[in-house]
Amino acid sequence: MTSAGHGGDPLVRMYVVTGGRHSATRNHFDFVTLIALSPYSAQYSRAQLTPEKNAILGLLVRSAQSVVELGALLDLPVSVIRILLADLMETGHITTEGRSLDVSEDPERMIMEAVLEGLQKL
């Protein structure tokens, strides 16, 4: 999914991939949230999905992936992956196996609490 193969300005491509959005309206994902196919994903049509969304679903067929892993595997910024995942979550194609962020919560605080929790388990 590199922009070099598609030509043009990579920023313009990201704008097109996200439909002009710079953030998801709902379903905000943490970097380490595990994403998996929903049990009902096979029942939903993928014909109307973009190539990037289909690529995400293709990666999830093998196993659950974190948000950052999906970004690295698809060579897309995490901000773009988050928007695409929010769309897939709304259509019922995916589910989470970890924490997703509530917009009203402070993401920095949540990350620090998760790190502290992990350190306490050591």
C-alpha positions in Angstrom: 0.0 0.0 0.0 2.9 2.4 -0.5 2.2 5.7 -2.2 5.2 5.3 -4.5 3.3 2.7 -6.6 0.3 5.0 -6.9 2.1 8.1 -7.9 1.1 11.6 -6.8 1.4 13.3 -3.5 1.1 10.9 -0.5 -0.8 13.5 1.5 -3.4 13.8 -1.2 -3.7 10.0 -1.2 -4.2 9.9 2.6 -6.9 12.5 2.3 -8.7 10.4 -0.3 -8.3 7.1 1.7 -9.9 8.7 4.8 -12.6 10.5 2.8 -11.2 13.9 3.9 -11.5 13.1 7.6 -8.6 13.8 10.0 -10.0 11.8 12.9 -12.7 9.2 13.6 -16.0 10.5 14.9 -16.6 7.4 17.1 -14.6 4.3 18.1 -11.2 5.7 18.9 -8.5 3.1 19.2 -5.5 2.9 21.4 -2.2 1.9 19.7 -2.1 -1.5 21.3 -5.8 -2.4 20.9 -6.1 -5.8 19.3 -8.4 -5.8 16.3 -10.1 -9.0 15.2 -12.7 -10.0 12.6 -16.2 -10.0 14.1 -18.0 -13.3 14.2 -20.4 -11.9 11.7 -17.9 -10.4 9.3 -18.3 -13.1 6.7 -22.0 -12.3 6.4 -21.3 -8.6 5.4 -20.6 -7.6 1.9 -17.1 -6.3 1.2 -17.9 -5.1 -2.3 -18.4 -1.5 -1.2 -15.3 -1.4 0.9 -12.1 0.5 -0.2 -9.0 -1.5 -1.1 -7.4 -0.4 2.2 -10.3 -1.7 4.3 -10.3 -5.0 2.4 -6.5 -5.2 3.0 -7.1 -4.7 6.8 -9.8 -7.5 6.8 -7.4 -9.7 4.8 -4.7 -9.3 7.5 -7.2 -10.1 10.2 -8.2 -13.4 8.7 -5.0 -14.9 10.0 -5.0 -13.5 13.5 -5.8 -10.4 15.6 -3.5 -7.5 15.1 -2.8 -4.3 17.0 -3.6 -1.0 15.5 0.2 -0.2 15.2 0.9 -3.6 13.5 -1.8 -2.9 10.9 -0.3 0.4 10.2 3.2 -1.1 9.7 2.0 -4.0 7.6 0.0 -1.7 5.3 2.5 1.1 5.3 -0.2 3.6 6.4 0.0 6.1 9.2 -1.7 5.1 12.4 -4.0 8.1 12.2 -5.3 6.8 8.9 -5.6 3.2 10.2 -7.7 4.5 13.2 -10.2 6.2 10.8 -10.5 3.0 8.6 -10.9 0.8 11.7 -13.7 3.1 13.1 -15.5 2.7 9.8 -15.1 -1.1 9.9 -16.3 -1.2 13.5 -19.4 0.8 12.6 -20.2 -1.6 9.8 -19.7 -4.7 12.0 -16.7 -6.1 10.2 -14.4 -6.0 13.2 -14.3 -6.2 17.0 -11.7 -5.3 19.6 -9.9 -7.7 21.9 -8.5 -4.9 24.0 -9.2 -1.4 25.1 -10.6 1.2 22.8 -10.5 4.8 23.9 -13.5 6.7 25.1 -13.2 10.2 23.6 -14.1 11.7 27.0 -11.1 10.1 28.7 -7.6 11.5 28.6 -5.5 9.2 26.3 -2.2 10.1 27.9 -3.5 9.2 31.4 -4.9 5.9 30.0 -1.5 5.0 28.5 0.3 5.9 31.7 -2.1 3.8 33.7 -1.6 0.8 31.3 2.2 1.1 31.7 1.9 1.3 35.5 -0.4 -1.7 35.5 2.1 -3.6 33.3 5.0 -2.7 35.6 3.1 -3.8 38.7 2.6 -7.2 37.1 6.3 -7.7 36.7 
